[in-house]
Amino acid sequence: MSEGRVEFAVASRPAVLGELAKLPAFLRRDLLVAWSYRLSFVAEWATLAIQAGTFYYVSKLVSPNALPSYAGVHSSYLQYVSIGIVVTALLQLSLGKIAAGMRSEQLMGTLESLLLTPTASATIQIGTVIYDFLYIPIRMAIFLVVIAVAFGLHFDPAGVLPSLLLLVALVPFAWGLGIANAAATLTFRRGGSPAGIVMTLLALGSGAYFPVGVFPRPVAAVFAHTPIAIALDGVRRALIGREGWTVVDSSVLILVAYSAVSLVGGLVAFRLALRREWKRGSLGLY
């Protein structure tokens, strides 16, 4: 039995490395496609600038006393909401891009061809979003630095790594929802709207743009325990309250548990949807 396990491990290692070696091809393709639409880069940054300017003027209407304090540090509304913008942007990416990538492959007529190649479905899922997973975090980090410099916001540099750890634990939660959304796309051809509504409600209710405490107590109690609310609170405590690694406590374990359930559920849903479409012979239809 032990020899069989050793042989399986030796055989599977090249297979895994082979799958990883295919990801740069997806990255190069999406980079070339994105670069061919240069105006979209300008539009994205213009949208971020407009969004930052909008919230800057909104912050003038919000009293700092209405916002929670972190380790005794009162945050300005712009500090509070800029972190919410960054986190929700990452979540929207995780949720929507997998389904959008699958839908794009369907429309181009390349999805069935990809799945017929000796490429794991997980590799295709990751490959369709790898460009955005690299580009969006960089864009959001630059956005956070620019807005901090432009508006005189203060974030603790020592809180960056703990915040990243919390986000790494959170992203698979949205990714699992995104894979389930991709399964709905395979089956119904348009699966983005319901999942987008769910993520929007979670973001709004979890304190991305305003404190959870503004809701009635029963509603606030529910939203305060969502994974997004837990992650946002930890990131704000690290960057605004300067609590550093103390924010990495049981919160990470809770986020990992949420993410594991979501990811497993999404993978099962995608496998079932893929099997159903193969049997029906409708995988290439859109």
C-alpha positions in Angstrom: 0.0 0.0 0.0 2.8 2.4 0.9 4.6 1.7 -2.4 1.5 2.5 -4.3 1.1 5.8 -2.5 4.7 6.6 -3.3 4.3 5.8 -7.0 1.1 7.9 -7.1 2.8 10.8 -5.5 5.7 10.6 -7.9 3.4 10.4 -10.9 1.1 13.2 -9.8 3.9 15.7 -9.2 4.8 16.1 -12.9 1.1 16.3 -13.7 0.7 19.2 -11.2 3.8 21.0 -12.6 2.5 20.5 -16.1 -0.8 22.1 -15.2 1.0 25.1 -13.5 3.1 25.5 -16.6 -0.1 26.2 -18.7 -1.1 29.2 -16.6 1.4 31.6 -18.2 -0.2 30.9 -21.6 -3.6 32.1 -20.2 -1.9 35.1 -18.6 -0.1 36.1 -21.9 -3.4 35.8 -23.9 -5.4 38.0 -21.5 -2.6 40.5 -21.3 -2.4 40.9 -25.0 -6.2 41.2 -25.2 -6.3 43.8 -22.5 -3.4 45.8 -24.1 -5.3 45.9 -27.3 -8.0 47.9 -25.6 -5.8 50.6 -24.0 -8.7 53.0 -23.5 -10.1 50.6 -20.9 -7.1 51.2 -18.7 -7.7 54.9 -18.8 -11.4 54.4 -18.1 -10.7 52.1 -15.1 -8.4 54.7 -13.4 -10.8 57.5 -14.2 -13.6 55.5 -12.5 -11.4 55.0 -9.4 -10.6 58.7 -9.3 -14.2 59.7 -9.6 -15.2 57.2 -6.9 -12.5 58.6 -4.6 -13.5 62.2 -5.2 -17.2 61.3 -4.6 -16.5 59.6 -1.3 -14.2 62.5 -0.3 -17.1 65.0 -0.5 -19.4 62.5 1.1 -16.9 62.3 4.0 -17.5 66.0 4.7 -21.1 65.1 5.5 -20.3 62.3 7.9 -19.3 63.0 11.5 -16.3 61.0 12.7 -18.3 60.3 15.9 -20.7 58.2 13.8 -17.8 55.9 12.8 -16.3 53.1 15.0 -12.9 53.6 16.5 -10.1 51.0 16.3 -7.9 50.7 19.3 -9.0 54.1 20.4 -8.2 55.6 16.9 -11.1 57.4 15.3 -11.1 56.9 11.5 -12.3 59.4 9.0 -15.0 58.3 6.7 -12.6 58.3 3.7 -10.2 56.0 5.6 -13.1 53.8 6.5 -14.6 53.6 3.0 -11.4 53.3 1.0 -10.6 50.0 2.7 -14.2 48.9 1.9 -13.7 49.8 -1.8 -10.5 47.8 -2.0 -11.9 44.7 -0.3 -15.2 44.7 -2.2 -13.3 45.1 -5.5 -11.3 42.0 -4.8 -14.5 40.1 -3.9 -16.3 41.2 -7.0 -13.3 40.0 -9.0 -13.3 36.7 -7.3 -17.1 36.3 -7.8 -17.6 37.5 -11.3 -14.5 36.9 -13.3 -14.7 33.1 -13.2 -18.2 33.1 -14.6 -17.4 35.9 -17.0 -14.4 33.9 -18.2 -16.4 30.8 -18.8 -19.1 32.8 -20.6 -16.5 34.5 -22.8 -15.0 31.1 -23.7 -18.5 29.9 -24.6 -19.2 32.9 -26.8 -15.9 32.5 -28.6 -16.5 28.8 -29.1 -13.3 27.8 -27.3 -14.7 26.4 -24.1 -15.4 22.9 -25.4 -12.1 22.8 -27.2 -10.3 23.8 -24.0 -12.1 21.1 -22.0 -11.2 18.5 -24.7 -7.5 19.2 -24.2 -5.6 17.3 -21.5 -6.1 20.3 -19.1 -7.8 20.1 -15.7 -11.0 22.1 -15.3 -9.4 23.7 -12.3 -6.5 25.0 -14.5 -9.0 26.5 -16.9 -10.9 28.2 -14.1 -7.7 29.6 -12.6 -6.4 30.5 -16.1 -9.4 32.6 -17.0 -8.9 34.9 -14.0 -5.2 34.8 -13.4 -4.6 38.1 -15.2 -7.2 39.9 -13.1 -6.0 38.3 -9.9 -2.5 39.7 -10.6 -3.6 43.1 -12.0 -6.5 44.0 -9.7 -4.6 43.7 -6.4 -1.8 45.8 -7.8 -4.3 48.4 -9.0 -6.1 48.5 -5.7 -2.8 48.8 -3.8 -1.8 51.8 -6.0 -5.2 53.2 -5.5 -4.9 53.0 -1.7 -1.5 54.6 -1.7 -2.6 57.4 -4.1 -5.7 58.2 -2.1 -3.7 58.2 1.2 -1.2 60.7 -0.3 -3.8 62.8 -2.0 -6.1 63.2 0.9 -3.7 62.9 3.8 -4.9 59.6 5.1 -2.8 57.6 7.6 -2.5 53.8 7.3 -0.1 51.8 9.4 2.5 50.1 7.2 2.9 47.3 9.8 -0.7 46.4 9.2 -0.2 45.5 5.5 1.0 41.9 5.9 -1.7 41.0 8.5 -4.3 42.5 6.2 -3.0 40.5 3.3 -3.3 37.3 5.4 -6.9 38.1 6.2 -7.7 38.7 2.5 -5.9 35.5 1.5 -8.2 33.7 3.9 -11.3 35.5 2.6 -10.8 35.3 -1.2 -11.6 31.6 -1.5 -15.0 32.3 0.0 -15.9 34.6 -2.9 -14.1 32.3 -5.3 -16.3 29.4 -4.2 -19.4 31.5 -4.9 -17.8 32.5 -8.3 -17.3 28.8 -9.2 -20.9 28.1 -8.3 -21.8 31.2 -10.5 -19.8 29.6 -13.3 -21.7 26.4 -12.9 -24.9 28.4 -13.3 -23.5 30.0 -16.4 -22.8 26.6 -17.9 -26.3 25.5 -17.2 -28.4 28.7 -17.8 -25.9 30.6 -19.9 -26.4 33.7 -17.8 -25.6 33.2 -14.2 -24.0 36.5 -13.1 -27.0 38.7 -12.0 -28.2 36.6 -8.9 -24.6 36.1 -7.6 -23.9 39.8 -8.2 -26.9 40.8 -6.1 -25.9 38.4 -3.3 -22.3 39.8 -3.2 -23.7 43.4 -3.3 -26.0 42.7 -0.4 -23.2 41.1 1.6 -20.8 44.0 0.9 -23.4 46.6 1.9 -24.5 44.7 4.9 -21.0 43.8 6.1 -19.8 47.4 6.6 -18.0 48.1 3.4 -19.5 51.6 3.0 -21.1 52.3 6.4 -21.0 50.7 9.8 -23.0 47.6 10.5 -24.4 49.4 13.6 -26.7 51.5 11.6 -28.9 48.5 11.0 -31.5 47.3 13.5 -29.9 45.1 16.2 -31.1 41.7 14.9 -30.0 42.5 11.4 -26.6 44.0 12.6 -26.0 40.9 14.7 -26.4 38.6 11.6 -24.2 40.8 9.3 -21.5 41.2 11.9 -20.7 37.5 11.7 -20.4 37.3 7.9 -16.9 36.5 6.6 -16.7 39.9 4.8 -17.5 41.8 8.0 -14.9 39.8 9.9 -12.3 40.5 7.3 -13.1 44.2 7.0 -13.0 44.7 10.7 -9.6 42.9 11.0 -8.1 44.9 8.1 -9.3 48.2 9.6 -8.0 47.3 13.0 -4.6 46.6 11.4 -4.3 49.6 9.1 -6.2 52.2 11.1 -6.0 51.0 14.7 -2.4 49.9 14.3 -3.0 46.6 16.0 -0.6 44.7 13.8 -0.5 40.9 14.1 -3.0 40.9 17.0 -5.8 41.0 14.4 -4.7 37.5 13.2 -6.5 35.5 15.9 -9.5 33.2 15.6 -10.8 35.4 12.8 -8.4 33.7 10.3 -9.7 30.2 11.4 -13.3 31.4 10.9 -12.5 32.8 7.5 -10.8 29.6 6.5 -13.8 27.6 7.6 -16.2 29.8 5.6 -13.9 29.6 2.6 -13.5 25.8 2.7 -17.3 25.3 2.7 -17.8 27.8 -0.1 -15.0 26.4 -2.2 -16.0 22.8 -1.9 -19.6 23.6 -2.6 -18.6 25.6 -5.7 -16.4 22.9 -7.0 -19.1 20.2 -6.6 -21.7 22.5 -8.3 -19.3 23.1 -11.2 -18.5 19.4 -11.6 -22.2 18.5 -11.6 -23.0 21.2 -14.2 -20.1 20.2 -16.4 -21.2 16.5 -16.3 -24.7 17.5 -17.1 -23.7 19.6 -20.2 -21.4 16.8 -21.4 -24.2 14.3 -21.3 -26.6 16.7 -23.1 -24.0 17.6 -25.7 -24.8 21.3 -25.1 -21.5 22.5 -23.7 -20.6 24.5 -26.8 -24.1 26.1 -27.1 -24.7 29.7 -26.0 
